[in-house]
Every structure is written in structure tokens, then in C-alpha cells.
């Protein structure tokens, strides 16, 4: 991943706002919490104090467009630009961020086993990255600040070199202020088509559904914390559900059709409980592509960041709907108008196993059952008075015996501390 600074773009805040924010905001944000609290008690008017809120600066920003479907061949180069846009949902004008002008961003379609390069241009007013959620990439291309790269400053660009060893549906989003940037529209799907054309059963349609929500109150968009998350660290519940950036989606099908849905939950904190009344959902894939064994469920719970691949079949003509069916409410996400007579061969096919995954699991089970060749013992100790909660940490390795007890209460001499990678990096 390579970063290049000084991208020419429409990035500057209005001069008066930038002047007002530059010194006080940075100064207060850098203070220790007790000092910052005392400072804000006497100067609540400062932007970094109190309930300081913000929305994307959409001065001269274009209206959001429909998401594009972009097919990338092996070795392709494609540029993604994060920038402000405007969009109206339920009659409410919104100020959002977008990749390449759309919310969600473009659907990237690639073939399993290929490699591409993505150029990222940051044209929003805060540092950002692109995290490739679920993809097995080199940690330097993962888009996690502090692990493989620094955050990309406003007006700069970076390059991500991606490979796609696994089929399935994945997604991308920032790993900086997800509570704000992701919630404001910076997210999209990466669809990795299987190299094996027989990996999934034939269907009449394949439909990606990217689920999200947004918070609108009293006919207005609710702003975000200017400096820090003002809800939970990952974000907040919205009260308007979105499907592919809209409040609902409509589709048509023929009686007997089998349709495959590729579902992604891009909401920051909302779980979606998916139900198609009167119909079973056939789960054929999940976060990492095709599952070991297909299953039938009445409802499917999809947590934040999770993906699922499900198939539905329409046995008769009429109207069908996919709902977020919760204890509090039932919200329609997608509707299907089905017409025509049922074909003679419209029987529901048998549930299938995934022989490739079964063979992989058999090899893994054999490895787990084998005697370990090495044993690593982690020894974490806390220092005495004055040592602090972080004192004396480290690691020690031993064949099979526990580490010796320290000879005295003083902090023991242990190997130098190591820095462990962020467990959230590359999560999927």
C-alpha cells in the first residue's frame, strides 16, 4: 500500500470555519481528559467542547448517483474516490459521503484467483482508509491505521494491491471513524465470483442486497460527533432501514424461479432478522463463501458486518416480501412480484454438501488430533506498588512446564515487551 500526498481536490472547509476550528479543536483534543473537561467547563463555546456535532460539508457537492457495477479483470487498475454528496431519503435531504458518487459505493465484481490494484483518493475533510472486510490480503493492504498503514490524510491518495483467493461476497468501508464515515455512506460490496462454475446450483437470478440504516429525527438528519463518537464507539442505531441505499427494493420473478440473494449487513450496530413469510430460506453461503452444508431456516439473523448467501424459490404467482422481522417492528426490505404458471420441474432440490470444504475440514481435524510439536506459555505479570497496571508484561516460552516464580516481589526480569497485532485487523 503506497500513499501519495497533495491530491488536488475540492477539500477545504469554508475559510471562516477552518480558522475557527484549527487551533482550539486540536489543542483541546490533545489535552488529558481531566484537563480538557476543566477547559470545556469554562469555554463551552469551543468546537471541541460539549455536544459539538458535524455533517459532511456538501457545499457544491453533486447529488448521489445510482451505484455502478464494475467488473475488474485480472491485473486491472481502478480508482475509488471518497467525497461528499447529497441524497434525499423519505423526503429528507441528507449530507453524506460516497465512493465514486454513490451510496453504497460501486459493486466490484472480480474472479476468484485474480489480482487488481485500487487507487484511493481521499476527498473528504478527515483522514480515511479503505478496509477490505473479510478478504485475505497482505496486512499492508488491509486499510487498518496503525497496523499496515497510516490513515490517508485529506487531499492524499493511496494504492491497494488486492488478491482474491476465496469466492463469496465481501465488502469495504473505512477504518477511521466508522461511526461517522461508514454511517454517512462509505461502504460497498466486493463480489468474488467462484473459479468453479459448478460451486453453486443454477438459479434464475442473483441479487446483492446491502443492508444499512440511518438516523433521521423530526424530518432532519441527525449529525455525528465532530471529534469523537458520541454513541457507542462503532456507531448508533438508525431508524430508517436501507437496502442498496434506498428504503426498499422491488423485483420481478416467474413462478418456480429460484433466486439467490447475497446479503451484507453494513449497519454499524443493527442486527437484521430476515424472514420471508411462508417460505424457507436456504442458506448456501456465509462470510467466507459457500458453506459446508446447505440448511433451511425460517429466519436468518445477520449481525453487523456479517454476510449470508441464501436461495428462495417461488412456488406460485403473487406478491412476496423479505422483512426485517424484529420483536419491535416488521419492516419490508424487498418485494417480489411473481407471475406465470408453475413449471413441471419446480420441485425443491435436495440440500447439497460442499465436498471441498469437507475435505479441508478432515485434514484440519487430523492436524488438531495430532500431538503438539511445541507449546507456548504466555506469562503476564503485573508490577507491585508504583509499577502501574502495564508494568512487567511480556512473554515466555517453555517446553511443558510452567515458568518459575519470581524470587522477590519486585517486578521480574522478563523478555522485552512485544506488540501484538490488533485482533480487529482483517476481521471478516
C-alpha positions in Angstrom: 0.0 0.0 0.0 1.5 3.3 -1.2 0.5 6.8 -0.1 0.9 9.9 -2.2 0.2 13.3 -0.7 -1.1 16.6 -2.1 -4.0 15.4 -4.3 -5.6 18.5 -5.9 -9.3 18.4 -5.0 -12.2 20.5 -3.5 -11.3 19.7 0.1 -11.0 22.9 2.0 -13.6 23.8 4.7 -15.0 27.2 4.4 -12.2 29.6 5.4 -14.0 31.0 8.5 -14.9 27.5 9.8 -11.3 26.3 9.2 -9.9 29.3 11.1 -12.3 28.8 14.0 -11.6 25.1 14.3 -7.8 24.8 13.6 -6.2 25.8 16.9 -8.9 25.2 19.6 -10.1 21.9 18.3 -6.6 20.4 18.0 -5.5 21.9 21.4 -8.5 20.6 23.3 -8.4 17.2 21.7 -4.8 16.7 22.6 -5.4 17.5 26.3 -5.6 14.9 29.0 -9.3 14.1 29.7 -9.4 15.9 33.2 -7.7 19.0 31.8 -10.0 19.0 28.7 -13.1 18.7 30.9 -12.0 21.6 33.0 -11.2 23.7 29.9 -14.5 23.0 28.4 -16.3 23.8 31.6 -15.0 27.4 31.3 -15.2 27.6 27.5 -18.2 25.5 26.3 -18.4 27.6 23.1 -15.3 25.9 21.7 -16.0 23.5 18.8 -14.3 20.6 20.6 -16.4 21.1 23.8 -19.9 20.0 24.6 -22.1 18.4 22.1 -20.1 19.5 19.1 -21.8 17.9 16.0 -20.9 17.7 12.4 -22.3 16.7 9.0 -20.4 16.3 5.7 -19.7 19.7 4.1 -21.7 19.3 0.9 -21.1 22.8 -0.5 -21.2 22.5 -4.3 -21.4 18.7 -3.8 -23.3 16.7 -6.5 -26.4 14.6 -5.9 -25.6 10.9 -5.3 -25.9 8.6 -8.4 -27.0 5.0 -8.6 -24.3 2.5 -7.6 -22.4 1.2 -10.6 -21.5 -2.5 -11.2 -17.7 -2.6 -12.1 -16.3 -5.8 -13.5 -12.5 -5.9 -13.0 -10.3 -8.3 -15.0 -7.1 -9.8 -13.7 -4.4 -7.1 -13.4 -7.0 -4.2 -13.6 -6.5 -0.8 -12.1 -9.5 1.1 -10.7 -9.8 4.4 -8.8 -12.2 4.9 -5.9 -12.7 8.5 -4.6 -14.3 9.3 -1.3 -16.2 12.7 -1.5 -19.3 14.5 -0.2 -22.7 14.0 -1.9 -26.3 14.9 -1.3 -29.1 12.4 -1.3 -32.8 12.5 -0.4 -34.4 9.7 1.6 -38.0 9.7 2.7 -38.3 13.3 1.6 -35.3 14.3 3.9 -32.3 15.9 2.2 -29.1 14.2 3.5 -25.5 15.3 3.5 -23.4 12.1 3.0 -20.0 10.7 1.9 -19.8 8.4 -1.1 -17.3 6.3 -3.0 -17.4 7.4 -6.7 -20.5 9.4 -6.1 -22.9 6.7 -4.9 -24.3 5.3 -1.7 -23.5 2.5 -1.4 -20.3 2.6 -3.5 -19.7 0.7 -6.7 -20.2 -3.1 -6.6 -16.8 -4.5 -7.6 -17.0 -7.9 -9.4 -13.8 -9.9 -9.7 -13.0 -13.5 -10.4 -11.5 -15.9 -7.8 -7.7 -16.2 -8.2 -7.2 -12.7 -9.8 -5.4 -9.6 -8.5 -6.2 -5.9 -9.0 -4.9 -2.5 -7.9 -7.3 0.0 -6.3 -6.3 3.7 -6.3 -7.9 5.5 -3.3 -8.4 9.3 -3.4 -9.5 10.9 -0.1 -11.6 14.0 -1.0 -13.4 14.3 2.4 -12.3 16.6 5.2 -10.9 13.9 7.6 -8.3 11.1 7.3 -9.7 7.8 6.0 -8.8 4.4 4.6 -10.4 1.5 2.8 -10.6 -1.7 4.8 -11.3 -4.8 2.7 -13.6 -6.6 5.0 -13.2 -10.4 5.0 -10.7 -10.6 2.1 -7.5 -12.4 2.8 -5.0 -9.7 1.9 -1.5 -8.7 2.9 -1.7 -6.8 6.2 -0.1 -3.8 4.5 -3.2 -3.6 2.2 -5.8 -4.1 4.9 -6.6 -0.4 5.5 -6.2 -0.6 9.3 -4.3 2.5 10.6 -1.5 1.7 13.0 -1.2 -1.9 11.7 -0.3 -1.9 8.0 -0.6 1.8 7.0 -1.2 5.3 8.4 -4.6 6.9 7.8 -4.8 8.7 4.4 -4.9 12.5 5.0 -7.4 14.7 3.2 -6.1 15.5 -0.3 -3.9 12.4 -0.5 -4.1 9.1 -2.3 -3.1 5.5 -1.7 -2.9 2.3 -3.7 -4.2 -1.1 -2.5 -3.0 -4.3 -4.2 -5.6 -6.9 -3.7 -5.8 -10.6 -4.5 -8.9 -12.8 -4.2 -8.1 -16.4 -3.1 -11.7 -17.0 -1.9 -15.0 -16.8 -3.7 -18.0 -15.1 -2.0 -19.4 -11.7 -1.1 -17.2 -9.3 0.8 -17.3 -5.6 1.5 -15.3 -2.4 2.0 -15.5 0.5 4.4 -13.2 3.0 6.2 -11.3 2.0 9.4 -11.3 5.6 10.6 -14.3 6.9 12.5 -16.6 4.2 11.3 -19.3 5.6 13.5 -19.3 8.7 11.2 -17.7 7.9 7.8 -19.3 4.4 7.3 -22.6 5.5 8.7 -22.6 8.5 6.3 -22.3 6.3 3.3 -18.8 5.0 2.8 -19.3 1.3 2.2 -19.8 -1.1 -0.7 -19.5 -4.8 -1.8 -16.8 -6.9 -3.4 -18.3 -9.9 -5.2 -15.7 -12.6 -5.9 -17.1 -15.0 -8.5 -16.1 -18.6 -8.0 -13.5 -20.1 -10.3 -15.6 -23.3 -10.3 -18.7 -22.6 -12.3 -20.5 -25.5 -10.5 -19.8 -24.2 -7.0 -23.4 -23.1 -6.7 -26.6 -24.5 -8.1 -28.1 -22.8 -11.2 -30.6 -20.0 -10.4 -32.8 -17.7 -12.4 -31.4 -14.5 -10.7 -28.6 -13.4 -8.4 -29.3 -10.3 -6.4 -26.9 -8.5 -4.0 -28.7 -6.8 -1.1 -26.6 -4.4 1.0 -28.4 -3.6 4.3 -27.9 -0.5 6.4 -29.8 2.1 8.5 -29.6 5.9 9.1 -30.9 8.1 11.9 -33.5 10.8 10.9 -35.4 12.6 13.5 -38.1 15.3 13.1 -37.6 15.4 9.4 -33.9 16.1 9.7 -30.6 14.2 9.5 -29.0 13.7 13.0 -25.4 14.8 12.9 -22.4 13.0 14.3 -19.8 13.9 16.9 -17.3 16.2 15.5 -14.2 14.9 17.2 -15.2 11.5 18.7 -18.0 9.0 18.5 -20.9 10.4 20.6 -22.7 7.0 20.8 -21.0 3.6 21.1 -17.6 3.5 19.5 -18.8 1.7 16.4 -21.8 3.9 15.9 -25.6 4.1 16.5 -28.9 2.6 15.6 -30.7 4.3 12.7 -34.5 4.4 12.5 -34.7 4.2 8.7 -33.7 0.9 7.1 -31.9 1.0 3.8 -31.4 -1.6 1.0 -28.8 -0.8 -1.6 -29.1 2.8 -0.4 -32.9 3.0 -0.7 -35.8 2.3 1.7 -36.9 -0.8 -0.3 -36.2 -2.7 -3.4 -38.7 -4.2 -5.9 -38.0 -7.3 -8.1 -40.0 -9.5 -10.5 -39.7 -13.2 -11.0 -41.5 -16.1 -12.6 -43.3 -18.9 -10.8 -40.9 -21.7 -10.0 -37.8 -19.4 -10.2 -35.0 -19.9 -7.7 -33.4 -16.6 -6.7 -30.0 -16.3 -4.9 -29.7 -13.3 -2.6 -26.2 -12.1 -1.5 -26.9 -10.3 1.8 -24.5 -7.9 3.7 -25.2 -6.1 6.9 -23.3 -2.7 6.6 -25.2 -1.2 9.6 -22.9 -0.1 12.4 -24.8 -1.7 15.2 -28.2 -3.1 14.0 -28.9 -6.8 13.7 -31.3 -7.8 10.9 -33.7 -10.6 11.5 -34.6 -11.7 7.9 -37.8 -13.5 7.2 -39.9 -14.3 4.0 -43.3 -15.3 5.4 -44.5 -18.7 4.2 -41.1 -19.5 2.7 -37.9 -21.2 3.9 -34.6 -19.6 3.4 -31.9 -21.9 2.0 -28.6 -20.8 3.4 -25.8 -21.8 0.9 -23.0 -19.4 1.9 -21.8 -17.1 4.7 -18.9 -14.8 5.4 -16.3 -16.9 3.6 -18.3 -18.1 0.6 -20.0 -21.4 0.2 -20.9 -23.3 3.5 -20.0 -26.8 4.3 -23.6 -27.9 4.2 -26.8 -26.1 3.0 -29.5 -25.6 5.6 -33.2 -24.4 5.6 -34.2 -21.8 8.1 -37.4 -19.8 8.8 -35.5 -16.7 9.9 -31.9 -15.6 9.5 -30.1 -13.3 12.0 -27.5 -11.2 10.4 -25.2 -9.2 12.7 -23.2 -6.1 11.7 -20.6 -6.9 9.1 -21.9 -10.4 8.5 -22.8 -11.8 5.1 -25.0 -14.6 4.0 -25.9 -16.2 0.7 -29.5 -17.6 0.6 -31.7 -19.0 -2.0 -35.5 -18.7 -2.2 -38.0 -20.4 -4.6 -41.4 -19.0 -5.5 -43.9 -21.9 -5.8 -46.8 -19.8 -7.0 -47.7 -16.4 -8.6 -48.3 -13.5 -6.2 -46.6 -11.0 -4.0 -43.7 -12.0 -1.7 -41.7 -9.8 0.7 -38.4 -10.1 2.6 -38.8 -8.4 6.0 -36.6 -7.3 8.9 -38.8 -9.1 11.4 -38.0 -7.9 14.9 -39.8 -8.1 18.3 -40.4 -4.3 18.0 -41.5 -4.0 14.3 -41.6 -5.5 10.9 -40.0 -3.5 8.0 -40.2 -4.6 4.4 -36.8 -4.7 2.8 -37.5 -6.1 -0.7 -40.6 -7.2 -2.6 -41.0 -9.8 -5.3 -43.9 -9.8 -7.8 -44.2 -13.3 -9.2 -46.2 -14.2 -12.3 -46.8 -17.2 -14.6 -47.7 -20.8 -14.2 -45.5 -23.2 -12.3 -43.2 -25.4 -14.5 -43.4 -29.2 -14.2 -39.9 -29.4 -12.7 -40.3 -26.8 -10.0 -39.6 -29.2 -7.1 -37.2 -28.0 -4.4 -33.8 -29.7 -5.0 -32.1 -31.6 -2.2 -29.7 -29.9 0.2 -26.1 -30.0 -1.0 -22.8 -30.6 0.7 -19.6 -28.8 -0.2 -17.0 -31.6 -0.8 -14.1 -29.1 -1.0 -14.8 -27.8 2.5 -15.5 -31.3 3.9 -12.1 -32.5 2.7 -10.4 -29.4 4.1 -12.1 -30.0 7.5 -11.0 -33.6 7.5 -7.4 -32.6 7.1 -7.7 -29.9 9.8 -9.3 -32.5 12.2 -6.3 -34.8 11.7 -3.9 -31.9 12.5 -5.9 -31.0 15.6 -5.9 -34.6 16.9 -2.1 -34.9 16.5 0.3 -34.4 19.4 1.6 -30.8 19.5 5.2 -30.3 18.5 5.6 -27.1 20.5 3.9 -25.5 23.5 3.9 -21.7 24.1 3.2 -20.5 27.6 2.2 -16.8 27.9 3.3 -15.3 31.2 1.7 -11.9 32.0 2.5 -10.3 35.4 1.7 -7.0 37.0 4.2 -4.9 38.8 4.0 -4.0 42.5 3.4 -0.6 44.0 4.4 2.1 41.5 4.7 -0.4 38.7 1.4 0.6 37.1 -1.1 -1.6 35.5 1.0 -2.2 32.4 4.3 -2.9 34.2 6.2 -6.2 33.7 4.2 -7.5 30.7 6.0 -9.9 28.4 6.1 -13.5 27.0 8.0 -16.6 27.9 8.3 -19.9 26.1 8.7 -23.3 27.8 8.5 -26.9 26.6 5.8 -28.2 29.0 6.5 -26.7 32.4 5.1 -23.5 33.9 7.5 -20.5 34.3 9.4 -20.3 37.6 8.0 -17.9 40.3 9.9 -14.7 40.8 12.5 -14.8 43.6 11.3 -11.5 45.1 8.2 -9.3 45.0 9.9 -6.9 42.8 9.0 -6.9 39.1 10.7 -9.9 37.5 13.1 -9.6 34.6 11.2 -10.8 31.6 11.8 -10.6 27.8 11.2 -7.2 26.2 7.5 -6.5 25.6 6.1 -7.4 22.2 3.4 -5.6 20.3 0.6 -7.9 19.3 -1.4 -7.0 16.1 -4.8 -5.6 16.5 -7.3 -8.5 16.6 -9.7 -6.4 14.6 -7.4 -6.1 11.6 -8.6 -8.1 8.7 -11.7 -9.3 10.5 -14.3 -10.9 8.4 
